[in-house]
Amino acid sequence: MLSSITNLENTNIYHFPSCRKHLEARNRSFDAELAASNFVKMIGIRPNLLGYKLLVTAIVEALKQSNTLTPLSKNIYPTIAKQYSVPVKAVERNIRRAIESAYIYDPERLTSVFHYKTGKPYVTEVISIAVETIKFECL
């Protein structure tokens, strides 16, 4: 009886067309964040680091602004710095340290993603390869 009531309630919900667009956009941004966090975990960056959150946010921002060719330090880092209330230099430093700690912990894991690289990758390389990987998997 209770299950039939809840099914009835779910079928009678009507979303206005503008609400549907908003819900679809929200689901797409959530998918981008999920894909970015999966990529960051795949390369071995631990979620307890501040650089993990900053890198995920940077990848999502880069996915949103994929058609711009401006440098990260002028376009994406200031946005993230405002969002997390940290200086712009701290954004890059924390991301760099997170990548460094992943490289120190398991260098083979990082080099399996960055095939051409012999040392630890730069922040811009991580973000650009993450964006390309997520675009390739989603399309």
C-alpha positions, 0 to 999 in steps of 0.5 A: 500500500505504501509503495503504491502511494509513493509511486503515485506521488512520483508520477504526478510531479510536473516540472516546468520546461525551464525547471527541466533545463535547470535540472539537466544543466545541474546534472551535467555539471555534477557529471563533470565534477564526478568525472574530474574527481574520478580522474584525480583519484585515478592518478593517485591524488589522495582526497584528504589534500586541499590540492585534490579539491582545487584540482577537481575544481580546476578541471571542472572550470577548464571543462566549462571554459574549454574554448578559451586559450588563456593561461590558467593563472589568469583565468581559472586560478583567480576563480578558484581562489575566490571560491575557496578564499585562498590566495591565487599562488596558493591554488597552484602551490597546493595543486602542485604539491598534491601532484608531487605527493602522488608522484612520490607515492607511486610514480608508475601510476602517474606515468601510465597516464602521461605516457611521454613523461619521465618525471612528474607532470606539470599542473597544466599538463594534468589539467589539459590531459584530464579535460581531454580524457573526460571529453573523450569518455563523455562523447 
